[in-house]
């Protein structure tokens, strides 16, 4: 029973982080035909120790986490999370590229892709995300830019 309670607390905390993250740093979304790609990046120091441990993420002001989810648009119902192939990389102001490794997380009906990476104070990163929802033939792009303040 104690393990089930601990898992419930972890899942609730994860859901809260996903809800609060857009408020901490600008949440972005990109609409493509039939889908919405939600994407945001936060520094990992705002994660609770339990959440960071659960996902194997190091908490630090100098680390950030990209979070991506793909939702199928539905006319008469809430949008539905769908699995997808998700690729992502960043470029900095010098044009240097860094590929991000994303891991798929499934919790109930939620599906999202997370990956963490190093950042420095003042880093302004351009995020390039390519998404191919399950059953689709082509990748669709999503982009956003974010500056990180670590001090």
C-alpha positions in Angstrom: 0.0 0.0 0.0 2.9 2.4 0.9 4.5 1.8 -2.5 1.2 2.6 -4.3 0.9 5.8 -2.3 4.4 6.8 -3.2 3.8 6.1 -6.9 0.6 8.2 -6.7 2.5 11.1 -5.1 5.2 10.8 -7.8 2.6 10.8 -10.6 0.8 13.8 -9.0 4.0 15.7 -8.6 4.9 15.0 -12.3 1.5 16.2 -13.4 1.9 19.4 -11.3 5.4 20.0 -12.8 3.9 19.7 -16.3 1.2 22.1 -15.3 3.5 24.6 -13.6 6.4 24.5 -16.1 4.5 26.6 -18.6 4.2 29.3 -16.0 7.9 29.2 -15.1 9.1 29.4 -18.7 7.0 30.2 -21.7 5.1 27.2 -22.9 4.9 26.9 -26.6 2.8 24.9 -29.0 2.9 24.3 -32.7 -0.2 23.3 -34.6 0.2 21.0 -37.6 -2.5 19.3 -39.6 -4.6 17.2 -37.1 -2.1 17.6 -34.2 -0.7 20.1 -31.6 2.9 19.7 -30.5 3.4 21.1 -27.0 7.0 22.0 -26.1 8.8 23.8 -23.3 12.2 23.9 -21.5 12.9 24.5 -17.9 16.0 24.4 -15.7 15.9 21.2 -13.6 16.5 22.9 -10.3 12.7 23.6 -10.1 12.0 19.8 -10.1 11.3 18.2 -6.8 14.0 15.8 -5.7 11.4 12.9 -6.0 10.5 13.8 -9.6 14.2 14.2 -10.6 15.1 10.9 -9.0 12.0 9.2 -10.6 13.1 10.3 -14.1 16.8 10.0 -13.6 17.4 13.8 -14.0 20.1 15.8 -12.2 18.7 18.8 -10.5 20.8 21.9 -11.2 20.5 25.5 -12.3 23.0 24.5 -15.0 20.9 21.8 -16.5 17.7 22.1 -18.4 15.0 19.7 -19.6 13.0 19.7 -22.8 9.5 18.4 -22.6 7.5 17.5 -25.8 4.0 16.1 -26.1 2.0 15.4 -29.2 -1.8 15.7 -29.1 -4.3 14.6 -31.7 -6.9 17.3 -32.2 -10.5 16.1 -31.7 -13.5 18.2 -32.5 -16.0 17.1 -29.9 -13.6 15.9 -27.1 -10.4 16.7 -25.4 -7.3 16.3 -27.5 -5.7 12.9 -27.2 -2.0 12.1 -26.5 -0.4 10.0 -29.2 3.0 8.3 -29.5 5.4 9.8 -32.0 8.9 9.7 -33.3 10.5 12.8 -31.8 13.9 14.2 -32.7 15.3 17.4 -31.2 18.4 19.5 -31.3 19.5 22.9 -30.2 21.6 25.6 -31.9 23.3 28.5 -30.0 24.1 31.9 -31.2 27.4 30.6 -32.7 25.5 28.1 -34.8 26.8 25.1 -32.8 24.3 22.2 -32.8 23.6 19.8 -30.0 21.5 16.7 -30.5 19.1 16.0 -27.6 18.3 12.5 -26.4 14.6 12.2 -25.5 13.0 9.4 -23.6 9.4 8.6 -23.9 7.3 8.6 -20.7 3.9 7.1 -20.5 1.7 7.7 -17.4 -1.9 6.7 -17.8 -3.2 8.5 -20.9 -0.3 11.0 -20.9 2.6 10.5 -23.3 5.5 12.9 -23.4 9.2 13.0 -24.3 11.8 14.4 -22.0 15.6 15.0 -22.2 18.0 17.0 -20.2 21.1 19.0 -21.2 23.7 21.5 -19.9 23.1 25.2 -20.0 25.1 28.3 -19.0 23.9 31.6 -17.8 22.7 33.7 -20.7 22.5 30.8 -23.1 20.0 31.6 -25.9 19.1 28.3 -27.5 17.0 27.7 -30.6 15.1 24.4 -30.3 14.4 22.4 -33.4 12.0 19.5 -33.0 10.8 17.1 -35.6 7.7 15.0 -34.8 6.1 12.1 -36.7 2.9 11.0 -35.0 2.3 7.3 -35.1 0.6 6.3 -38.4 1.8 9.4 -40.2 4.3 9.4 -43.1 6.2 12.6 -42.6 7.9 14.6 -39.9 6.6 18.0 -39.0 8.8 20.7 -37.5 8.4 22.8 -34.4 10.8 25.5 -33.2 11.2 27.9 -30.3 13.9 30.0 -28.7 14.6 30.3 -25.1 17.2 32.1 -23.0 18.4 30.5 -19.7 19.4 32.4 -16.6 21.3 30.2 -14.1 22.7 32.8 -11.6 
